[in-house]
């Protein structure tokens, strides 16, 4: 049985963000800061369940990163993956387990 992204993250955040397993190398630049390389798990679009068990798909991209790698991130911080520039739509959403969820757009907000 395939595990969900969240289950993989909780089971082993280390391998979840290992570039030899699931992760991609990305350049992260906070607003007004310097670029650095981080590992992310990137989804061009994501799917969630609503309160009624219905699948809801979102067209915006999402990436998962170590919370410590994106300290100080805010709207319009830049994440570059495979030469494509994405902007954070908001400050990262921390999951309480050491991971941050980054909601992304190709357009500045």
N, C-alpha and C positions, 0 to 999 in steps of 0.2 A: 504494500500500500504506500502510495506517495504521501509524504508529509507536506503540510502547508508551509508557506514561507515563515510564518510566525513560529511554528513548531520547530523548524530548522534553526531559527535564531535563538530560541530559548534553549534548545538542546546543546548547541555548541557554537557560540558566537565567534569563537576563534576560527573554526574551519569555514563558517558561514561567510566570513570576510577574507578568506585566504584566496589569493589570486590563482592558486593552483586548483581550486575547487570551484566555487561559485562566483567569486568576486572579479571585478574589473578594476584596473588602475585608472584613477581620475585625478585631475588637477582641481584643487579647491582653493578659491580666493574669496575670503570674507570681504565685505565692503570696507574699503580703506586699508586693507591688509595685504599681505604678501601671499603668493601662491605656494602651495605645498602639495605633494603627492599623497593621496589617501586611497584606501580600498573601499569599493562600494559594491553592493548588489543592486543592479539597475533593472527596472522594468519600464518599458516604453509606455505601457498603460497598465492599469491595475484593476482588480476586480474585488468587490466586497459584498457582504450580505447585509441587507437592510433588516429592520426589526421584524419583518414578516417572512424572512427566509428567502427573499427574492434576490437574485444576483443583480448587482448594480455595477456597471462598468464606467470607469472614468477615463477620459481621453488624455488627461495630463500624466506626465511621466513621474515616477517615484524612484527614489534610491534609498537604500539603507546603508548607514555608515556607523562607525564607532562614535559614540557621543563625544568622547574626548578629542576626536579628529575635527569636529565641527563646532568647537566652543567659540562663541562670539558670532556665529552665523546669524544672518537676518535676511529680510527680503532683499532681493537683488544680489546676494552673494552669488558667486559664479562657480559652477561645476562643469568642467569640460571632460567629456567622455568620448573617446574615439574621434577626436577633432570636432565634436559638436558641442556648442556652448548652450548651457541651460542656466536659468536664473531661479533661485529659490523664491517661491511664492510667499513664504512666511518664514519665521524662525523655525528651526527643526522641532519636530514633536518627539520628545524623549519617551522611550517605552518603559523606563524604570529598571531595565535589565542591561544597560550599557549600550543600547543601540539608539540611533536617532533616525527618524523617518523624514526624508527631504522631499517635499512636493515641488515639482519642477515645471518650468515653462521655457520655451525657446524665446519668449518675448519678455522684456523687462516689465516689472510691475510698478 
